[in-house]
Amino acid sequence: MTISLVDQAHNNITNYLSEGNIAVDATMGNGFDTLFLAKQIGEFGKVYSFDLQASALQTTEQRLNKEQLVQRVCLIQDDHSQLSDYLTKDGVHSIRCAMFNLGYLPGSDKSIQTGALSTIKALNSVITVLETPGIISILAYTGHDGGREETEAIKAWAHTLSKTDYRVSIQVPKLTKNSPPELILIETIEQELPA
Ligand SMILES: C[S@@+](CC[C@H](N)C(=O)[O-])C[C@H]1O[C@@H](n2cnc3c(N)ncnc32)[C@H](O)[C@@H]1O
């Protein structure tokens, strides 16, 4: 049985998140990832979720309300490149996890899609506050206009990270189409204390 890259992202993140953690969903969309994160971080954690579109916030709020989890989430209508302002304003200086599920909202305006400049600005913001252990998950799509460029820019950025501090892995589905999505995972490496 093959599992989707979304499920693979969730499975990897589950190993990192526990009650009381802070997580970021940089691309809220229809709220599936935000709901997943809200369940993981428990009553005393917080999820900061961003999207440019008001409709994304409405759909996500409804989804969270159904499960009575809306109080665990800050729903923010803004560009994720601004996310450090929101974290700083709330006194948040460390996070356990950040999720990026890039591209556009299915069934919505395809011109509102993520792009390399703002995505990399957001990645720079989250990596400076990422805890050890901690994980950033980026699900990147390559089949739409600009998608391949964004994916390559992110991989180039990831390869500039210190190899002693971060482990970067990239998963591509095996039964591959012409332009398969790619799951890029960045995990902090715990440093061994000198003996
Ligand atoms: C593929 S969807 C996300 C799916 C979502 N994680 C879910 O669980 O349904 C991508 C979303 O990114 C949003 N987006 C695009 N550019 C953005 C930006 N610069 N800042 C924040 N959100 C952005 C789009 O509006 C869209 O809703």
The ligand as an SDF file (V2000), in Angstrom:
LIG
                    3D

 27 29  0  0  0  0  0  0  0  0999 V2000
   -2.2940   23.6180   -1.0220 C   0  0  0  0  0  0  0  0  0  0  0  0
   -3.1200   24.8430   -0.1060 S   0  0  0  0  0  0  0  0  0  0  0  0
   -2.8370   24.3330    1.5730 C   0  0  0  0  0  0  0  0  0  0  0  0
   -3.6000   23.1140    2.0260 C   0  0  0  0  0  0  0  0  0  0  0  0
   -3.8020   23.0500    3.5230 C   0  0  0  0  0  0  0  0  0  0  0  0
   -2.6040   22.9180    4.2780 N   0  0  0  0  0  0  0  0  0  0  0  0
   -4.8720   22.0770    3.9680 C   0  0  0  0  0  0  0  0  0  0  0  0
   -4.6420   21.3000    4.9150 O   0  0  0  0  0  0  0  0  0  0  0  0
   -5.9580   22.1080    3.3730 O   0  0  0  0  0  0  0  0  0  0  0  0
   -2.0520   26.2640   -0.2020 C   0  0  0  0  0  0  0  0  0  0  0  0
   -2.5890   27.4970    0.5040 C   0  0  0  0  0  0  0  0  0  0  0  0
   -1.5160   28.4460    0.6000 O   0  0  0  0  0  0  0  0  0  0  0  0
   -2.1020   29.7310    0.5860 C   0  0  0  0  0  0  0  0  0  0  0  0
   -1.0600   30.7290    0.2800 N   0  0  0  0  0  0  0  0  0  0  0  0
   -0.5100   31.0280   -0.9160 C   0  0  0  0  0  0  0  0  0  0  0  0
    0.4570   31.9550   -0.7700 N   0  0  0  0  0  0  0  0  0  0  0  0
    0.5160   32.2420    0.5610 C   0  0  0  0  0  0  0  0  0  0  0  0
    1.3190   33.1320    1.3400 C   0  0  0  0  0  0  0  0  0  0  0  0
    2.2760   33.8810    0.7740 N   0  0  0  0  0  0  0  0  0  0  0  0
    1.1060   33.1870    2.6720 N   0  0  0  0  0  0  0  0  0  0  0  0
    0.1440   32.4110    3.2580 C   0  0  0  0  0  0  0  0  0  0  0  0
   -0.6440   31.5460    2.5660 N   0  0  0  0  0  0  0  0  0  0  0  0
   -0.4510   31.4610    1.2350 C   0  0  0  0  0  0  0  0  0  0  0  0
   -3.1930   29.6240   -0.4590 C   0  0  0  0  0  0  0  0  0  0  0  0
   -4.1530   30.6310   -0.2890 O   0  0  0  0  0  0  0  0  0  0  0  0
   -3.7250   28.2040   -0.1960 C   0  0  0  0  0  0  0  0  0  0  0  0
   -4.8530   28.2470    0.6310 O   0  0  0  0  0  0  0  0  0  0  0  0
  1  2  1  0
  2  3  1  0
  2 10  1  0
  3  4  1  0
  4  5  1  0
  5  6  1  0
  5  7  1  0
  7  8  2  0
  7  9  1  0
 10 11  1  0
 11 12  1  0
 11 26  1  0
 12 13  1  0
 13 14  1  0
 13 24  1  0
 14 15  1  0
 14 23  1  0
 15 16  2  0
 16 17  1  0
 17 18  1  0
 17 23  2  0
 18 19  1  0
 18 20  2  0
 20 21  1  0
 21 22  2  0
 22 23  1  0
 24 25  1  0
 24 26  1  0
 26 27  1  0
M  CHG  2   2   1   9  -1
M  END
$$$$
